[in-house]
Amino acid sequence: MARSTDKYVAQNRRARHDYFITDTLEAGIMLAGSEVKTLRQGQASIAESYAGEREGELYLFNALIPTYAAANRFNHEEKRARKLLVHRRERDKLLGAIKREGITLVPLSIYFNQRGIAKIELGLAKGKRKADKRATEKDRDWQRQRARVMRREE
């Protein structure tokens, strides 16, 4: 789980609006050197990305990490599939959940941990319907209004 001391590179703020996040987990990402340099500059987008299975392994698809200008000809492909590093039992559990229950693996954030290693926070997610989204928004507005009233009373 990401801590406040970690430096976020990219966040998927829309994920919590579009999905019910039941569980989160941290995974490593296999990156090329130019990708790490780009992430350290804070340039990445995981808004349309998702995690899934390819050849029995977990991969991150459709994540945009722009090319690193100084890398020249040793640059990386911007939207390539990137392998996610998790323990075998964890991987098997996630792949089983995706196949059985219609659950999606949604990336929530990319950050560097205390040791400077790039990590990704994944959420086990189930899609929200329009009514669910409205209810969530209504509840959030009510919490905001209640906080304002409580501040005025003090």
TIVO-2410 file (N, C-alpha, C; in nm, 3 decimals):
# residues 154
REC num residu      c1      c2      c3 atome chaine
REC   1      M   0.084  -0.118   0.000     N      A
REC   1      M   0.000   0.000   0.000    CA      A
REC   1      M   0.089   0.124   0.000     C      A
REC   2      A   0.051   0.223  -0.077     N      A
REC   2      A   0.129   0.345  -0.088    CA      A
REC   2      A   0.118   0.428   0.040     C      A
REC   3      R   0.230   0.481   0.086     N      A
REC   3      R   0.230   0.565   0.205    CA      A
REC   3      R   0.247   0.710   0.165     C      A
REC   4      S   0.223   0.800   0.260     N      A
REC   4      S   0.230   0.942   0.229    CA      A
REC   4      S   0.371   0.986   0.191     C      A
REC   5      T   0.474   0.910   0.232     N      A
REC   5      T   0.611   0.947   0.200    CA      A
REC   5      T   0.648   0.908   0.057     C      A
REC   6      D   0.567   0.823  -0.005     N      A
REC   6      D   0.596   0.780  -0.142    CA      A
REC   6      D   0.564   0.892  -0.240     C      A
REC   7      K   0.639   0.896  -0.348     N      A
REC   7      K   0.618   0.998  -0.450    CA      A
REC   7      K   0.532   0.941  -0.562     C      A
REC   8      Y   0.411   0.993  -0.575     N      A
REC   8      Y   0.322   0.945  -0.681    CA      A
REC   8      Y   0.366   1.000  -0.815     C      A
REC   9      V   0.373   0.912  -0.913     N      A
REC   9      V   0.406   0.952  -1.049    CA      A
REC   9      V   0.277   0.973  -1.127     C      A
REC  10      A   0.185   0.877  -1.114     N      A
REC  10      A   0.056   0.886  -1.184    CA      A
REC  10      A  -0.052   0.826  -1.096     C      A
REC  11      Q  -0.170   0.887  -1.101     N      A
REC  11      Q  -0.284   0.836  -1.026    CA      A
REC  11      Q  -0.404   0.823  -1.119     C      A
REC  12      N  -0.486   0.723  -1.094     N      A
REC  12      N  -0.608   0.703  -1.169    CA      A
REC  12      N  -0.724   0.744  -1.079     C      A
REC  13      R  -0.753   0.873  -1.075     N      A
REC  13      R  -0.857   0.925  -0.987    CA      A
REC  13      R  -0.996   0.878  -1.030     C      A
REC  14      R  -1.010   0.853  -1.157     N      A
REC  14      R  -1.140   0.813  -1.212    CA      A
REC  14      R  -1.179   0.671  -1.168     C      A
REC  15      A  -1.082   0.589  -1.133     N      A
REC  15      A  -1.109   0.449  -1.100    CA      A
REC  15      A  -1.207   0.435  -0.984     C      A
REC  16      R  -1.190   0.514  -0.879     N      A
REC  16      R  -1.279   0.503  -0.762    CA      A
REC  16      R  -1.419   0.554  -0.794     C      A
REC  17      H  -1.431   0.635  -0.897     N      A
REC  17      H  -1.562   0.684  -0.940    CA      A
REC  17      H  -1.633   0.578  -1.025     C      A
REC  18      D  -1.558   0.508  -1.108     N      A
REC  18      D  -1.618   0.413  -1.202    CA      A
REC  18      D  -1.631   0.272  -1.147     C      A
REC  19      Y  -1.559   0.239  -1.039     N      A
REC  19      Y  -1.557   0.102  -0.988    CA      A
REC  19      Y  -1.572   0.098  -0.837     C      A
REC  20      F  -1.625  -0.014  -0.787     N      A
REC  20      F  -1.618  -0.046  -0.644    CA      A
REC  20      F  -1.485  -0.116  -0.625     C      A
REC  21      I  -1.395  -0.058  -0.547     N      A
REC  21      I  -1.264  -0.118  -0.522    CA      A
REC  21      I  -1.277  -0.204  -0.396     C      A
REC  22      T  -1.266  -0.336  -0.412     N      A
REC  22      T  -1.283  -0.427  -0.298    CA      A
REC  22      T  -1.152  -0.454  -0.225     C      A
REC  23      D  -1.041  -0.456  -0.298     N      A
REC  23      D  -0.913  -0.488  -0.237    CA      A
REC  23      D  -0.802  -0.421  -0.317     C      A
REC  24      T  -0.692  -0.387  -0.252     N      A
REC  24      T  -0.579  -0.328  -0.323    CA      A
REC  24      T  -0.454  -0.411  -0.294     C      A
REC  25      L  -0.359  -0.407  -0.387     N      A
REC  25      L  -0.232  -0.474  -0.367    CA      A
REC  25      L  -0.123  -0.399  -0.442     C      A
REC  26      E   0.000  -0.422  -0.397     N      A
REC  26      E   0.116  -0.357  -0.458    CA      A
REC  26      E   0.188  -0.459  -0.546     C      A
REC  27      A   0.232  -0.413  -0.663     N      A
REC  27      A   0.306  -0.500  -0.753    CA      A
REC  27      A   0.424  -0.423  -0.811     C      A
REC  28      G   0.527  -0.495  -0.848     N      A
REC  28      G   0.640  -0.435  -0.917    CA      A
REC  28      G   0.611  -0.431  -1.066     C      A
REC  29      I   0.686  -0.350  -1.140     N      A
REC  29      I   0.670  -0.340  -1.285    CA      A
REC  29      I   0.806  -0.361  -1.349     C      A
REC  30      M   0.810  -0.438  -1.458     N      A
REC  30      M   0.933  -0.453  -1.534    CA      A
REC  30      M   0.941  -0.337  -1.632     C      A
REC  31      L   1.040  -0.251  -1.613     N      A
REC  31      L   1.053  -0.131  -1.696    CA      A
REC  31      L   1.189  -0.126  -1.763     C      A
REC  32      A   1.195  -0.058  -1.876     N      A
REC  32      A   1.322  -0.029  -1.942    CA      A
REC  32      A   1.383   0.094  -1.874     C      A
REC  33      G   1.511   0.115  -1.893     N      A
REC  33      G   1.579   0.228  -1.830    CA      A
REC  33      G   1.520   0.363  -1.868     C      A
REC  34      S   1.485   0.380  -1.995     N      A
REC  34      S   1.427   0.507  -2.040    CA      A
REC  34      S   1.288   0.529  -1.979     C      A
REC  35      E   1.216   0.420  -1.950     N      A
REC  35      E   1.085   0.433  -1.886    CA      A
REC  35      E   1.099   0.484  -1.743     C      A
REC  36      V   1.200   0.435  -1.671     N      A
REC  36      V   1.223   0.479  -1.535    CA      A
REC  36      V   1.259   0.628  -1.533     C      A
REC  37      K   1.342   0.670  -1.627     N      A
REC  37      K   1.380   0.812  -1.636    CA      A
REC  37      K   1.256   0.898  -1.659     C      A
REC  38      T   1.168   0.855  -1.748     N      A
REC  38      T   1.046   0.929  -1.776    CA      A
REC  38      T   0.957   0.935  -1.651     C      A
REC  39      L   0.944   0.822  -1.580     N      A
REC  39      L   0.863   0.820  -1.457    CA      A
REC  39      L   0.921   0.914  -1.352     C      A
REC  40      R   1.053   0.919  -1.342     N      A
REC  40      R   1.115   1.009  -1.244    CA      A
REC  40      R   1.086   1.156  -1.275     C      A
REC  41      Q   1.060   1.187  -1.403     N      A
REC  41      Q   1.020   1.322  -1.441    CA      A
REC  41      Q   0.873   1.348  -1.412     C      A
REC  42      G   0.800   1.243  -1.372     N      A
REC  42      G   0.659   1.257  -1.338    CA      A
REC  42      G   0.566   1.251  -1.458     C      A
REC  43      Q   0.610   1.190  -1.565     N      A
REC  43      Q   0.529   1.184  -1.686    CA      A
REC  43      Q   0.479   1.043  -1.709     C      A
REC  44      A   0.351   1.022  -1.684     N      A
REC  44      A   0.288   0.893  -1.712    CA      A
REC  44      A   0.138   0.910  -1.699     C      A
REC  45      S   0.063   0.823  -1.766     N      A
REC  45      S  -0.082   0.825  -1.757    CA      A
REC  45      S  -0.133   0.682  -1.750     C      A
REC  46      I  -0.215   0.655  -1.648     N      A
REC  46      I  -0.274   0.522  -1.635    CA      A
REC  46      I  -0.427   0.532  -1.638     C      A
REC  47      A  -0.479   0.641  -1.695     N      A
REC  47      A  -0.623   0.665  -1.695    CA      A
REC  47      A  -0.700   0.557  -1.771     C      A
REC  48      E  -0.651   0.513  -1.886     N      A
REC  48      E  -0.722   0.413  -1.966    CA      A
REC  48      E  -0.660   0.274  -1.953     C      A
REC  49      S  -0.572   0.255  -1.859     N      A
REC  49      S  -0.501   0.127  -1.851    CA      A
REC  49      S  -0.575   0.025  -1.764     C      A
REC  50      Y  -0.535  -0.100  -1.781     N      A
REC  50      Y  -0.592  -0.210  -1.703    CA      A
REC  50      Y  -0.488  -0.321  -1.696     C      A
REC  51      A  -0.507  -0.411  -1.602     N      A
REC  51      A  -0.416  -0.524  -1.588    CA      A
REC  51      A  -0.491  -0.651  -1.629     C      A
REC  52      G  -0.420  -0.742  -1.692     N      A
REC  52      G  -0.482  -0.866  -1.736    CA      A
REC  52      G  -0.379  -0.975  -1.758     C      A
REC  53      E  -0.427  -1.086  -1.812     N      A
REC  53      E  -0.342  -1.204  -1.831    CA      A
REC  53      E  -0.291  -1.213  -1.974     C      A
REC  54      R  -0.166  -1.253  -1.986     N      A
REC  54      R  -0.107  -1.288  -2.116    CA      A
REC  54      R  -0.005  -1.398  -2.087     C      A
REC  55      E  -0.024  -1.512  -2.152     N      A
REC  55      E   0.067  -1.626  -2.137    CA      A
REC  55      E   0.085  -1.668  -1.991     C      A
REC  56      G  -0.022  -1.661  -1.913     N      A
REC  56      G  -0.017  -1.704  -1.773    CA      A
REC  56      G   0.047  -1.605  -1.678     C      A
REC  57      E   0.081  -1.486  -1.725     N      A
REC  57      E   0.143  -1.383  -1.641    CA      A
REC  57      E   0.054  -1.261  -1.637     C      A
REC  58      L   0.075  -1.175  -1.537     N      A
REC  58      L   0.000  -1.050  -1.526    CA      A
REC  58      L   0.074  -0.940  -1.602     C      A
REC  59      Y   0.000  -0.863  -1.681     N      A
REC  59      Y   0.057  -0.753  -1.758    CA      A
REC  59      Y  -0.026  -0.628  -1.739     C      A
REC  60      L   0.038  -0.514  -1.751     N      A
REC  60      L  -0.029  -0.384  -1.751    CA      A
REC  60      L  -0.042  -0.340  -1.896     C      A
REC  61      F  -0.165  -0.320  -1.941     N      A
REC  61      F  -0.193  -0.283  -2.079    CA      A
REC  61      F  -0.236  -0.137  -2.088     C      A
REC  62      N  -0.200  -0.074  -2.199     N      A
REC  62      N  -0.250   0.059  -2.236    CA      A
REC  62      N  -0.203   0.172  -2.145     C      A
REC  63      A  -0.100   0.152  -2.066     N      A
REC  63      A  -0.045   0.260  -1.983    CA      A
REC  63      A   0.050   0.343  -2.069     C      A
REC  64      L   0.036   0.472  -2.062     N      A
REC  64      L   0.117   0.562  -2.145    CA      A
REC  64      L   0.236   0.615  -2.065     C      A
REC  65      I   0.355   0.576  -2.107     N      A
REC  65      I   0.479   0.633  -2.053    CA      A
REC  65      I   0.551   0.694  -2.173     C      A
REC  66      P   0.551   0.827  -2.185     N      A
REC  66      P   0.610   0.893  -2.303    CA      A
REC  66      P   0.757   0.859  -2.321     C      A
REC  67      T   0.806   0.876  -2.444     N      A
REC  67      T   0.947   0.848  -2.471    CA      A
REC  67      T   1.035   0.950  -2.399     C      A
REC  68      Y   1.155   0.906  -2.365     N      A
REC  68      Y   1.253   0.990  -2.296    CA      A
REC  68      Y   1.343   1.052  -2.403     C      A
REC  69      A   1.341   1.183  -2.413     N      A
REC  69      A   1.409   1.254  -2.522    CA      A
REC  69      A   1.559   1.223  -2.527     C      A
REC  70      A   1.626   1.213  -2.413     N      A
REC  70      A   1.770   1.192  -2.411    CA      A
REC  70      A   1.811   1.048  -2.442     C      A
REC  71      A   1.715   0.956  -2.448     N      A
REC  71      A   1.748   0.814  -2.471    CA      A
REC  71      A   1.782   0.786  -2.617     C      A
REC  72      N   1.745   0.877  -2.707     N      A
REC  72      N   1.779   0.865  -2.847    CA      A
REC  72      N   1.726   0.736  -2.908     C      A
REC  73      R   1.811   0.652  -2.963     N      A
REC  73      R   1.765   0.532  -3.033    CA      A
REC  73      R   1.736   0.415  -2.939     C      A
REC  74      F   1.771   0.426  -2.811     N      A
REC  74      F   1.746   0.319  -2.714    CA      A
REC  74      F   1.616   0.343  -2.638     C      A
REC  75      N   1.523   0.412  -2.701     N      A
REC  75      N   1.397   0.447  -2.637    CA      A
REC  75      N   1.302   0.329  -2.634     C      A
REC  76      H   1.194   0.346  -2.560     N      A
REC  76      H   1.093   0.241  -2.544    CA      A
REC  76      H   0.967   0.276  -2.622     C      A
REC  77      E   0.882   0.177  -2.640     N      A
REC  77      E   0.752   0.197  -2.703    CA      A
REC  77      E   0.657   0.254  -2.597     C      A
REC  78      E   0.581   0.359  -2.631     N      A
REC  78      E   0.502   0.432  -2.532    CA      A
REC  78      E   0.392   0.350  -2.465     C      A
REC  79      K   0.318   0.271  -2.542     N      A
REC  79      K   0.203   0.199  -2.485    CA      A
REC  79      K   0.222   0.047  -2.487     C      A
REC  80      R   0.343   0.001  -2.468     N      A
REC  80      R   0.367  -0.143  -2.470    CA      A
REC  80      R   0.311  -0.209  -2.343     C      A
REC  81      A   0.288  -0.339  -2.352     N      A
REC  81      A   0.243  -0.416  -2.235    CA      A
REC  81      A   0.363  -0.436  -2.142     C      A
REC  82      R   0.343  -0.409  -2.013     N      A
REC  82      R   0.451  -0.421  -1.916    CA      A
REC  82      R   0.418  -0.531  -1.816     C      A
REC  83      K   0.513  -0.619  -1.791     N      A
REC  83      K   0.491  -0.731  -1.700    CA      A
REC  83      K   0.484  -0.681  -1.556     C      A
REC  84      L   0.387  -0.733  -1.480     N      A
REC  84      L   0.374  -0.699  -1.339    CA      A
REC  84      L   0.434  -0.812  -1.256     C      A
REC  85      L   0.504  -0.775  -1.152     N      A
REC  85      L   0.576  -0.872  -1.069    CA      A
REC  85      L   0.502  -0.892  -0.937     C      A
REC  86      V   0.443  -1.009  -0.922     N      A
REC  86      V   0.374  -1.047  -0.798    CA      A
REC  86      V   0.411  -1.191  -0.765     C      A
REC  87      H   0.388  -1.231  -0.641     N      A
REC  87      H   0.413  -1.369  -0.602    CA      A
REC  87      H   0.318  -1.463  -0.676     C      A
REC  88      R   0.361  -1.586  -0.697     N      A
REC  88      R   0.282  -1.682  -0.775    CA      A
REC  88      R   0.144  -1.704  -0.716     C      A
REC  89      R   0.136  -1.723  -0.585     N      A
REC  89      R   0.006  -1.747  -0.521    CA      A
REC  89      R  -0.087  -1.626  -0.540     C      A
REC  90      E  -0.031  -1.510  -0.522     N      A
REC  90      E  -0.109  -1.387  -0.541    CA      A
REC  90      E  -0.158  -1.376  -0.686     C      A
REC  91      R  -0.069  -1.405  -0.780     N      A
REC  91      R  -0.104  -1.400  -0.922    CA      A
REC  91      R  -0.216  -1.498  -0.954     C      A
REC  92      D  -0.204  -1.621  -0.904     N      A
REC  92      D  -0.305  -1.723  -0.930    CA      A
REC  92      D  -0.439  -1.683  -0.871     C      A
REC  93      K  -0.436  -1.625  -0.751     N      A
REC  93      K  -0.560  -1.580  -0.687    CA      A
REC  93      K  -0.627  -1.469  -0.769     C      A
REC  94      L  -0.547  -1.374  -0.818     N      A
REC  94      L  -0.600  -1.264  -0.898    CA      A
REC  94      L  -0.656  -1.312  -1.031     C      A
REC  95      L  -0.582  -1.397  -1.098     N      A
REC  95      L  -0.628  -1.449  -1.227    CA      A
REC  95      L  -0.755  -1.531  -1.211     C      A
REC  96      G  -0.764  -1.607  -1.103     N      A
REC  96      G  -0.886  -1.683  -1.074    CA      A
REC  96      G  -1.005  -1.592  -1.049     C      A
REC  97      A  -0.983  -1.485  -0.976     N      A
REC  97      A  -1.092  -1.390  -0.946    CA      A
REC  97      A  -1.139  -1.322  -1.074     C      A
REC  98      I  -1.045  -1.288  -1.161     N      A
REC  98      I  -1.082  -1.222  -1.287    CA      A
REC  98      I  -1.167  -1.315  -1.373     C      A
REC  99      K  -1.128  -1.442  -1.381     N      A
REC  99      K  -1.200  -1.537  -1.466    CA      A
REC  99      K  -1.337  -1.574  -1.409     C      A
REC 100      R  -1.345  -1.596  -1.279     N      A
REC 100      R  -1.469  -1.643  -1.216    CA      A
REC 100      R  -1.573  -1.534  -1.197     C      A
REC 101      E  -1.535  -1.424  -1.133     N      A
REC 101      E  -1.633  -1.331  -1.081    CA      A
REC 101      E  -1.657  -1.207  -1.167     C      A
REC 102      G  -1.590  -1.197  -1.280     N      A
REC 102      G  -1.608  -1.078  -1.362    CA      A
REC 102      G  -1.550  -0.954  -1.297     C      A
REC 103      I  -1.441  -0.972  -1.227     N      A
REC 103      I  -1.373  -0.861  -1.159    CA      A
REC 103      I  -1.262  -0.811  -1.250     C      A
REC 104      T  -1.235  -0.681  -1.243     N      A
REC 104      T  -1.131  -0.618  -1.324    CA      A
REC 104      T  -1.016  -0.577  -1.234     C      A
REC 105      L  -0.895  -0.584  -1.285     N      A
REC 105      L  -0.778  -0.533  -1.214    CA      A
REC 105      L  -0.748  -0.393  -1.268     C      A
REC 106      V  -0.768  -0.292  -1.185     N      A
REC 106      V  -0.752  -0.153  -1.228    CA      A
REC 106      V  -0.631  -0.092  -1.158     C      A
REC 107      P  -0.538  -0.034  -1.233     N      A
REC 107      P  -0.426   0.036  -1.169    CA      A
REC 107      P  -0.475   0.165  -1.104     C      A
REC 108      L  -0.440   0.186  -0.978     N      A
REC 108      L  -0.481   0.305  -0.905    CA      A
REC 108      L  -0.372   0.411  -0.903     C      A
REC 109      S  -0.245   0.369  -0.892     N      A
REC 109      S  -0.136   0.466  -0.890    CA      A
REC 109      S  -0.003   0.399  -0.921     C      A
REC 110      I   0.090   0.479  -0.971     N      A
REC 110      I   0.229   0.437  -0.989    CA      A
REC 110      I   0.312   0.530  -0.901     C      A
REC 111      Y   0.406   0.473  -0.827     N      A
REC 111      Y   0.488   0.554  -0.737    CA      A
REC 111      Y   0.622   0.485  -0.714     C      A
REC 112      F   0.712   0.558  -0.652     N      A
REC 112      F   0.842   0.502  -0.613    CA      A
REC 112      F   0.839   0.478  -0.463     C      A
REC 113      N   0.879   0.358  -0.420     N      A
REC 113      N   0.877   0.327  -0.277    CA      A
REC 113      N   0.999   0.387  -0.207     C      A
REC 114      Q   1.017   0.354  -0.081     N      A
REC 114      Q   1.127   0.407   0.000    CA      A
REC 114      Q   1.264   0.379  -0.062     C      A
REC 115      R   1.278   0.262  -0.126     N      A
REC 115      R   1.405   0.223  -0.185    CA      A
REC 115      R   1.424   0.277  -0.326     C      A
REC 116      G   1.327   0.352  -0.378     N      A
REC 116      G   1.339   0.410  -0.511    CA      A
REC 116      G   1.298   0.316  -0.623     C      A
REC 117      I   1.222   0.213  -0.590     N      A
REC 117      I   1.177   0.115  -0.689    CA      A
REC 117      I   1.036   0.150  -0.733     C      A
REC 118      A   1.010   0.146  -0.863     N      A
REC 118      A   0.878   0.179  -0.916    CA      A
REC 118      A   0.780   0.068  -0.880     C      A
REC 119      K   0.667   0.107  -0.823     N      A
REC 119      K   0.562   0.013  -0.785    CA      A
REC 119      K   0.430   0.062  -0.842     C      A
REC 120      I   0.336  -0.031  -0.854     N      A
REC 120      I   0.202   0.004  -0.900    CA      A
REC 120      I   0.102  -0.050  -0.798     C      A
REC 121      E   0.003   0.031  -0.766     N      A
REC 121      E  -0.104  -0.012  -0.677    CA      A
REC 121      E  -0.222  -0.055  -0.763     C      A
REC 122      L  -0.261  -0.181  -0.750     N      A
REC 122      L  -0.372  -0.236  -0.827    CA      A
REC 122      L  -0.493  -0.252  -0.737     C      A
REC 123      G  -0.611  -0.234  -0.794     N      A
REC 123      G  -0.734  -0.254  -0.719    CA      A
REC 123      G  -0.818  -0.362  -0.784     C      A
REC 124      L  -0.871  -0.453  -0.702     N      A
REC 124      L  -0.970  -0.549  -0.751    CA      A
REC 124      L  -1.101  -0.473  -0.759     C      A
REC 125      A  -1.155  -0.459  -0.878     N      A
REC 125      A  -1.268  -0.367  -0.897    CA      A
REC 125      A  -1.386  -0.436  -0.963     C      A
REC 126      K  -1.503  -0.389  -0.927     N      A
REC 126      K  -1.627  -0.433  -0.989    CA      A
REC 126      K  -1.696  -0.306  -1.039     C      A
REC 127      G  -1.742  -0.308  -1.163     N      A
REC 127      G  -1.799  -0.188  -1.225    CA      A
REC 127      G  -1.921  -0.133  -1.155     C      A
REC 128      K  -1.934   0.000  -1.154     N      A
REC 128      K  -2.051   0.067  -1.097    CA      A
REC 128      K  -2.151   0.097  -1.206     C      A
REC 129      R  -2.276   0.095  -1.170     N      A
REC 129      R  -2.381   0.139  -1.261    CA      A
REC 129      R  -2.402   0.288  -1.242     C      A
REC 130      K  -2.481   0.347  -1.330     N      A
REC 130      K  -2.504   0.491  -1.323    CA      A
REC 130      K  -2.566   0.532  -1.189     C      A
REC 131      A  -2.662   0.455  -1.141     N      A
REC 131      A  -2.728   0.486  -1.013    CA      A
REC 131      A  -2.629   0.478  -0.897     C      A
REC 132      D  -2.538   0.381  -0.903     N      A
REC 132      D  -2.436   0.369  -0.798    CA      A
REC 132      D  -2.346   0.491  -0.796     C      A
REC 133      K  -2.308   0.539  -0.915     N      A
REC 133      K  -2.223   0.657  -0.924    CA      A
REC 133      K  -2.294   0.779  -0.866     C      A
REC 134      R  -2.424   0.792  -0.897     N      A
REC 134      R  -2.501   0.905  -0.843    CA      A
REC 134      R  -2.510   0.897  -0.691     C      A
REC 135      A  -2.531   0.778  -0.638     N      A
REC 135      A  -2.540   0.760  -0.493    CA      A
REC 135      A  -2.408   0.795  -0.426     C      A
REC 136      T  -2.298   0.755  -0.486     N      A
REC 136      T  -2.166   0.787  -0.431    CA      A
REC 136      T  -2.143   0.938  -0.431     C      A
REC 137      E  -2.181   1.002  -0.542     N      A
REC 137      E  -2.165   1.147  -0.552    CA      A
REC 137      E  -2.252   1.220  -0.450     C      A
REC 138      K  -2.373   1.172  -0.431     N      A
REC 138      K  -2.466   1.231  -0.335    CA      A
REC 138      K  -2.410   1.220  -0.193     C      A
REC 139      D  -2.356   1.103  -0.161     N      A
REC 139      D  -2.298   1.081  -0.029    CA      A
REC 139      D  -2.176   1.170  -0.005     C      A
REC 140      R  -2.093   1.184  -0.109     N      A
REC 140      R  -1.974   1.270  -0.098    CA      A
REC 140      R  -2.014   1.416  -0.075     C      A
REC 141      D  -2.118   1.462  -0.148     N      A
REC 141      D  -2.167   1.599  -0.129    CA      A
REC 141      D  -2.221   1.619   0.011     C      A
REC 142      W  -2.293   1.520   0.063     N      A
REC 142      W  -2.348   1.529   0.198    CA      A
REC 142      W  -2.235   1.537   0.301     C      A
REC 143      Q  -2.131   1.458   0.284     N      A
REC 143      Q  -2.017   1.462   0.377    CA      A
REC 143      Q  -1.950   1.599   0.375     C      A
REC 144      R  -1.937   1.657   0.256     N      A
REC 144      R  -1.877   1.789   0.241    CA      A
REC 144      R  -1.961   1.896   0.312     C      A
REC 145      Q  -2.094   1.890   0.292     N      A
REC 145      Q  -2.184   1.986   0.357    CA      A
REC 145      Q  -2.179   1.971   0.508     C      A
REC 146      R  -2.179   1.847   0.556     N      A
REC 146      R  -2.174   1.822   0.700    CA      A
REC 146      R  -2.046   1.878   0.760     C      A
REC 147      A  -1.935   1.862   0.690     N      A
REC 147      A  -1.807   1.916   0.738    CA      A
REC 147      A  -1.812   2.068   0.748     C      A
REC 148      R  -1.876   2.134   0.648     N      A
REC 148      R  -1.890   2.280   0.653    CA      A
REC 148      R  -1.971   2.325   0.773     C      A
REC 149      V  -2.082   2.257   0.798     N      A
REC 149      V  -2.170   2.292   0.911    CA      A
REC 149      V  -2.094   2.273   1.042     C      A
REC 150      M  -2.020   2.165   1.054     N      A
REC 150      M  -1.943   2.139   1.177    CA      A
REC 150      M  -1.836   2.245   1.200     C      A
REC 151      R  -1.775   2.293   1.091     N      A
REC 151      R  -1.673   2.399   1.105    CA      A
REC 151      R  -1.736   2.530   1.152     C      A
REC 152      R  -1.855   2.562   1.102     N      A
REC 152      R  -1.923   2.686   1.141    CA      A
REC 152      R  -1.963   2.685   1.287     C      A
REC 153      E  -2.001   2.568   1.338     N      A
REC 153      E  -2.047   2.557   1.478    CA      A
REC 153      E  -1.934   2.576   1.577     C      A
REC 154      E  -1.812   2.547   1.536     N      A
REC 154      E  -1.698   2.558   1.629    CA      A
REC 154      E  -1.658   2.698   1.657     C      A
***
